[in-house]
């Protein structure tokens, strides 16, 4: 009985070893990198998402986000169709649904698409405007505190500066009407 089991095991192992492909060429094993990369110009990056440092010292806390398409790309910006903001837990699913439709929650930070052209687009907002958004756009728990209470302890490149971190995501339309969702960009509000 052992001899038959051993022979069947060897035969099954041989069949499995010759039935596998040498290379994996499936969607699950490749990076999903768009043909047109979008770079957040002037942002810092330490590991994960790029971020901008925003100084808030009792003022409005001006936030400027600059997106750039490399000069080598034939594409240009057409519009920013959707612009969402909130806690750092935002994902691509916060912008589009699994069927590819535009998500309805959270709400759009700007009521209408932002017109754009050329290779660079700059979006300006502030901590004051961020906090003034209705809770359907930015939940109350994701509003930016106006003091360093409960802030994280350090913020490269300015170490030992307390900060609160929030995120933005965009649905970008290019001149050929293709759409791209760049990686999440964050702001670190320092006090």
C-alpha positions in Angstrom: 0.0 0.0 0.0 2.8 2.4 0.9 4.5 1.6 -2.5 1.3 2.5 -4.5 0.9 5.7 -2.5 4.5 6.7 -3.1 4.3 6.1 -6.8 1.0 8.1 -7.1 2.6 11.0 -5.1 5.6 11.1 -7.4 3.4 11.0 -10.5 1.2 13.8 -9.1 4.3 15.9 -8.3 5.6 15.4 -11.8 2.3 16.5 -13.4 2.1 19.6 -11.2 5.7 20.6 -11.9 5.3 20.5 -15.7 1.8 22.1 -15.7 3.0 25.5 -14.1 4.0 28.4 -16.3 7.6 29.7 -15.8 6.5 33.4 -15.6 3.5 35.0 -14.0 1.9 37.5 -16.2 -1.4 38.3 -14.5 -2.9 41.6 -13.2 -2.3 40.4 -9.7 1.5 40.2 -10.2 2.1 43.5 -11.9 2.3 47.1 -10.6 -0.6 49.3 -11.6 1.4 52.3 -12.8 -0.3 54.8 -15.1 1.3 55.8 -18.4 1.3 59.4 -17.2 2.8 59.8 -13.8 1.7 62.7 -11.6 4.2 64.1 -9.2 3.5 66.3 -6.1 6.1 69.0 -6.7 7.8 70.4 -3.5 6.4 67.6 -1.3 8.5 65.7 1.1 8.5 61.9 1.4 9.6 59.7 4.2 8.6 56.2 3.4 4.9 56.3 2.4 2.9 59.2 0.9 4.3 62.5 -0.1 3.4 65.4 2.3 3.5 69.2 2.6 4.3 70.9 5.9 1.8 73.6 6.6 2.5 76.2 9.3 -0.5 77.1 11.5 0.2 79.6 14.2 -3.2 81.1 14.9 -3.6 82.1 11.2 -5.4 80.5 8.3 -2.8 77.8 7.6 -2.4 78.2 3.8 -2.2 74.9 2.0 -0.8 74.7 -1.5 -0.6 71.4 -3.4 1.2 71.4 -6.8 0.7 68.5 -9.2 3.1 68.1 -12.2 3.1 65.9 -15.3 6.7 65.2 -16.5 7.8 67.2 -19.6 8.5 63.9 -21.4 4.8 62.9 -21.3 2.6 64.0 -24.2 -0.4 64.5 -21.8 -1.5 67.6 -20.1 -4.1 68.4 -17.4 -7.7 69.1 -18.3 -9.5 69.2 -14.9 -9.5 67.9 -11.4 -12.9 66.2 -11.4 -13.0 65.1 -7.8 -11.2 66.4 -4.8 -11.6 64.7 -1.4 -10.0 65.4 2.0 -10.1 64.0 5.5 -8.2 61.6 7.7 -5.3 59.6 6.4 -7.5 56.6 5.9 -8.7 57.9 2.5 -8.4 55.3 -0.2 -9.0 55.0 -3.9 -12.4 53.5 -2.9 -13.2 56.9 -1.4 -13.1 58.4 -4.9 -14.6 55.6 -7.1 -16.6 52.5 -6.3 -15.7 48.9 -7.2 -17.8 49.3 -10.4 -15.8 52.4 -11.5 -18.6 54.9 -10.7 -17.7 58.1 -8.8 -18.3 57.6 -5.1 -20.7 59.9 -3.4 -19.2 59.8 0.1 -17.2 61.6 1.2 -18.5 64.7 -0.6 -16.4 66.7 -3.1 -14.2 69.3 -1.4 -15.0 71.7 -4.2 -18.5 71.8 -5.6 -17.4 71.9 -9.3 -14.4 70.4 -11.1 -11.3 72.5 -11.1 -10.3 73.6 -14.6 -6.7 73.0 -15.4 -4.4 73.1 -18.4 -0.7 72.5 -19.1 1.7 70.3 -17.2 1.2 71.8 -13.8 -1.8 72.5 -11.6 -1.8 74.2 -8.2 -4.6 73.8 -5.7 -4.8 76.3 -2.9 -6.9 76.0 0.3 -6.4 76.6 4.0 -6.9 75.0 7.4 -9.7 77.5 7.9 -11.5 76.3 4.7 -10.7 72.7 5.5 -12.4 73.0 8.9 -15.4 75.0 7.4 -16.4 72.0 5.1 -19.7 70.4 6.1 -19.5 67.0 7.8 -20.7 65.3 4.6 -17.4 66.3 3.1 -15.1 66.1 6.1 -16.3 64.3 9.2 -16.1 66.2 12.5 -13.4 63.8 13.8 -11.2 64.6 10.8 -11.2 68.4 11.2 -7.8 69.9 11.9 -7.2 70.9 15.6 -6.2 74.6 16.0 -3.7 73.7 18.7 -0.9 71.1 19.1 -2.9 69.2 21.7 -2.7 65.5 20.8 -0.3 66.2 18.0 2.4 63.7 16.8 5.8 64.4 18.2 8.1 64.9 15.2 7.9 66.0 11.6 10.8 65.6 9.1 12.5 67.7 7.9 11.8 69.8 11.0 12.3 67.3 13.7 10.7 67.8 17.2 7.8 69.9 15.8 4.3 68.7 16.8 1.9 68.2 13.9 -1.5 66.9 12.9 -1.7 65.0 9.6 -4.6 65.0 7.1 -4.9 63.6 3.5 -6.2 64.7 0.1 -6.9 62.6 -3.0 -7.8 63.6 -6.5 -9.5 62.3 -9.6 -7.5 63.9 -12.4 -8.8 64.2 -16.0 -6.1 64.5 -18.7 -6.4 66.1 -22.1 -7.3 62.8 -23.8 -10.2 62.3 -21.3 -8.4 59.5 -19.5 -8.5 59.7 -15.7 -5.8 59.0 -13.1 -6.1 58.8 -9.3 -2.6 59.8 -8.0 -1.4 58.5 -4.7 -2.7 60.1 -1.6 -1.0 63.3 -0.6 -0.9 64.5 3.0 -0.4 67.7 4.9 1.3 68.0 8.2 0.0 71.0 10.1 2.7 72.3 12.5 2.1 74.7 15.4 
